[in-house]
Amino acid sequence: MVRRMSLRLVIVTLLGAIGVWFGSPGTAQAAPKEPKGPTTVTITGDDIGAPINVQAADAPELFAALLDQVSYLTGAGQTTAPKKADLGPKYTVVLLTDDVAKQTYDLYPLANGGPRAHRPAKQPERKSTAAWFFGRLSMSETLRAAGAPLPERSDPISGGIGGGERVIPDEGLGAGDNLDRVLGELRHLLLLNGAVLLTITLGLAGIALLVRRRTR
């Protein structure tokens, strides 16, 4: 009996020591480090004298807005390039992490048909596939807020990729007479459906009565 208790105590002590050993900070595997995101956005252009540098630590809101203009430029995109005459001024945006260039993109905020964005095949760290994308409708205002000499836009359009959120004009909602007409047509439709339903019910009742008489 004493020997069994001693053996059980030794096993429990050994298991506890193994658990402490594997749970100690020295033997635990270090968690993989997540790749660090961009810390600086640099903007250059033909009508910009010195490059514009926007750092995440100094202007977090503007930095996030600029990053939002290029963060979705992944995937295949479009391989057909627009006509150069329809693109307008070009602004090159470079994303840097700790002063090391990682990605570069070309933005065309005044392109015909809406802003366009281009991902060059030649990237700072590795080659990619050249592709064109529809830009966000907020591209012009975002670049202008960063310091690009672009005209101010007063139209109430926000967000979106190549379309954004559309603002419905008041006349698009319909006037009061149109609403009365719609309600009248709806009332007429309901009455028509009620008449059809009543006709079907009476027909079924007649058929049931006829069947009942023949089966007597």
Contacts in CASP RR format, 6 or more apart in sequence:
PFRMAT RR
TARGET T0000
AUTHOR 0000-0000-0000
METHOD contacts of the structure
MODEL  1
MVRRMSLRLVIVTLLGAIGVWFGSPGTAQAAPKEPKGPTTVTITGDDIGA
PINVQAADAPELFAALLDQVSYLTGAGQTTAPKKADLGPKYTVVLLTDDV
AKQTYDLYPLANGGPRAHRPAKQPERKSTAAWFFGRLSMSETLRAAGAPL
PERSDPISGGIGGGERVIPDEGLGAGDNLDRVLGELRHLLLLNGAVLLTI
TLGLAGIALLVRRRTR
21 27 0 8 1.000
22 28 0 8 1.000
36 97 0 8 1.000
36 98 0 8 1.000
37 97 0 8 1.000
38 56 0 8 1.000
38 67 0 8 1.000
38 95 0 8 1.000
38 96 0 8 1.000
38 97 0 8 1.000
38 102 0 8 1.000
38 103 0 8 1.000
39 55 0 8 1.000
39 56 0 8 1.000
39 57 0 8 1.000
39 96 0 8 1.000
39 97 0 8 1.000
39 98 0 8 1.000
40 53 0 8 1.000
40 54 0 8 1.000
40 55 0 8 1.000
40 56 0 8 1.000
40 95 0 8 1.000
40 96 0 8 1.000
40 97 0 8 1.000
40 99 0 8 1.000
41 53 0 8 1.000
41 54 0 8 1.000
41 63 0 8 1.000
41 66 0 8 1.000
41 67 0 8 1.000
41 93 0 8 1.000
41 94 0 8 1.000
41 95 0 8 1.000
41 96 0 8 1.000
41 146 0 8 1.000
42 51 0 8 1.000
42 52 0 8 1.000
42 53 0 8 1.000
42 54 0 8 1.000
42 93 0 8 1.000
42 94 0 8 1.000
42 96 0 8 1.000
43 51 0 8 1.000
43 52 0 8 1.000
43 54 0 8 1.000
43 66 0 8 1.000
43 91 0 8 1.000
43 92 0 8 1.000
43 93 0 8 1.000
43 94 0 8 1.000
43 143 0 8 1.000
43 146 0 8 1.000
43 147 0 8 1.000
43 148 0 8 1.000
44 51 0 8 1.000
44 52 0 8 1.000
44 91 0 8 1.000
44 92 0 8 1.000
44 94 0 8 1.000
45 89 0 8 1.000
45 90 0 8 1.000
45 91 0 8 1.000
45 92 0 8 1.000
45 148 0 8 1.000
46 89 0 8 1.000
46 90 0 8 1.000
47 89 0 8 1.000
47 148 0 8 1.000
47 149 0 8 1.000
48 91 0 8 1.000
48 147 0 8 1.000
48 148 0 8 1.000
48 149 0 8 1.000
52 146 0 8 1.000
52 147 0 8 1.000
52 148 0 8 1.000
54 62 0 8 1.000
54 63 0 8 1.000
54 66 0 8 1.000
54 146 0 8 1.000
55 63 0 8 1.000
56 63 0 8 1.000
56 64 0 8 1.000
62 142 0 8 1.000
62 145 0 8 1.000
62 146 0 8 1.000
65 138 0 8 1.000
65 142 0 8 1.000
65 145 0 8 1.000
66 93 0 8 1.000
66 142 0 8 1.000
66 143 0 8 1.000
66 146 0 8 1.000
67 95 0 8 1.000
68 136 0 8 1.000
68 142 0 8 1.000
69 93 0 8 1.000
69 107 0 8 1.000
69 117 0 8 1.000
69 135 0 8 1.000
69 136 0 8 1.000
69 138 0 8 1.000
69 139 0 8 1.000
69 142 0 8 1.000
69 143 0 8 1.000
70 93 0 8 1.000
70 95 0 8 1.000
70 103 0 8 1.000
70 105 0 8 1.000
70 107 0 8 1.000
70 117 0 8 1.000
72 133 0 8 1.000
72 161 0 8 1.000
73 105 0 8 1.000
73 117 0 8 1.000
73 119 0 8 1.000
73 131 0 8 1.000
73 133 0 8 1.000
75 131 0 8 1.000
76 129 0 8 1.000
76 131 0 8 1.000
77 131 0 8 1.000
77 132 0 8 1.000
77 133 0 8 1.000
78 131 0 8 1.000
78 132 0 8 1.000
78 133 0 8 1.000
79 130 0 8 1.000
79 131 0 8 1.000
79 132 0 8 1.000
80 132 0 8 1.000
81 118 0 8 1.000
81 132 0 8 1.000
82 111 0 8 1.000
82 112 0 8 1.000
82 116 0 8 1.000
82 132 0 8 1.000
86 111 0 8 1.000
86 112 0 8 1.000
86 113 0 8 1.000
87 108 0 8 1.000
87 111 0 8 1.000
87 112 0 8 1.000
87 116 0 8 1.000
88 108 0 8 1.000
88 110 0 8 1.000
88 111 0 8 1.000
89 108 0 8 1.000
89 109 0 8 1.000
89 110 0 8 1.000
89 150 0 8 1.000
90 106 0 8 1.000
90 107 0 8 1.000
90 108 0 8 1.000
91 106 0 8 1.000
91 107 0 8 1.000
91 108 0 8 1.000
91 109 0 8 1.000
91 143 0 8 1.000
91 148 0 8 1.000
92 104 0 8 1.000
92 105 0 8 1.000
92 106 0 8 1.000
92 107 0 8 1.000
93 104 0 8 1.000
93 105 0 8 1.000
93 106 0 8 1.000
93 107 0 8 1.000
94 101 0 8 1.000
94 103 0 8 1.000
94 104 0 8 1.000
94 105 0 8 1.000
94 124 0 8 1.000
95 101 0 8 1.000
95 102 0 8 1.000
95 103 0 8 1.000
95 104 0 8 1.000
96 102 0 8 1.000
100 124 0 8 1.000
101 124 0 8 1.000
101 125 0 8 1.000
102 124 0 8 1.000
102 125 0 8 1.000
103 123 0 8 1.000
103 124 0 8 1.000
104 120 0 8 1.000
104 122 0 8 1.000
104 123 0 8 1.000
104 124 0 8 1.000
105 117 0 8 1.000
105 118 0 8 1.000
105 119 0 8 1.000
105 120 0 8 1.000
106 117 0 8 1.000
106 118 0 8 1.000
106 119 0 8 1.000
106 120 0 8 1.000
107 115 0 8 1.000
107 116 0 8 1.000
107 117 0 8 1.000
107 118 0 8 1.000
107 135 0 8 1.000
107 139 0 8 1.000
107 143 0 8 1.000
108 115 0 8 1.000
108 116 0 8 1.000
108 117 0 8 1.000
108 118 0 8 1.000
109 115 0 8 1.000
109 139 0 8 1.000
109 140 0 8 1.000
109 143 0 8 1.000
109 148 0 8 1.000
109 150 0 8 1.000
110 140 0 8 1.000
110 150 0 8 1.000
114 134 0 8 1.000
114 135 0 8 1.000
114 137 0 8 1.000
114 162 0 8 1.000
115 134 0 8 1.000
115 135 0 8 1.000
115 136 0 8 1.000
115 137 0 8 1.000
115 139 0 8 1.000
115 140 0 8 1.000
115 162 0 8 1.000
116 132 0 8 1.000
116 133 0 8 1.000
116 134 0 8 1.000
116 135 0 8 1.000
117 132 0 8 1.000
117 133 0 8 1.000
117 134 0 8 1.000
117 135 0 8 1.000
117 139 0 8 1.000
118 130 0 8 1.000
118 131 0 8 1.000
118 132 0 8 1.000
118 133 0 8 1.000
119 128 0 8 1.000
119 129 0 8 1.000
119 130 0 8 1.000
119 131 0 8 1.000
119 132 0 8 1.000
119 133 0 8 1.000
120 128 0 8 1.000
120 130 0 8 1.000
121 127 0 8 1.000
121 128 0 8 1.000
121 129 0 8 1.000
121 130 0 8 1.000
122 128 0 8 1.000
133 161 0 8 1.000
134 161 0 8 1.000
134 162 0 8 1.000
134 163 0 8 1.000
135 161 0 8 1.000
135 162 0 8 1.000
136 142 0 8 1.000
136 159 0 8 1.000
136 160 0 8 1.000
136 161 0 8 1.000
136 162 0 8 1.000
136 164 0 8 1.000
137 157 0 8 1.000
137 158 0 8 1.000
137 159 0 8 1.000
137 160 0 8 1.000
137 162 0 8 1.000
137 163 0 8 1.000
137 164 0 8 1.000
138 157 0 8 1.000
138 158 0 8 1.000
138 159 0 8 1.000
138 160 0 8 1.000
140 150 0 8 1.000
140 151 0 8 1.000
140 153 0 8 1.000
141 150 0 8 1.000
141 152 0 8 1.000
141 153 0 8 1.000
143 150 0 8 1.000
144 150 0 8 1.000
144 151 0 8 1.000
144 152 0 8 1.000
156 167 0 8 1.000
157 164 0 8 1.000
157 165 0 8 1.000
157 166 0 8 1.000
157 167 0 8 1.000
158 164 0 8 1.000
158 165 0 8 1.000
159 165 0 8 1.000
END
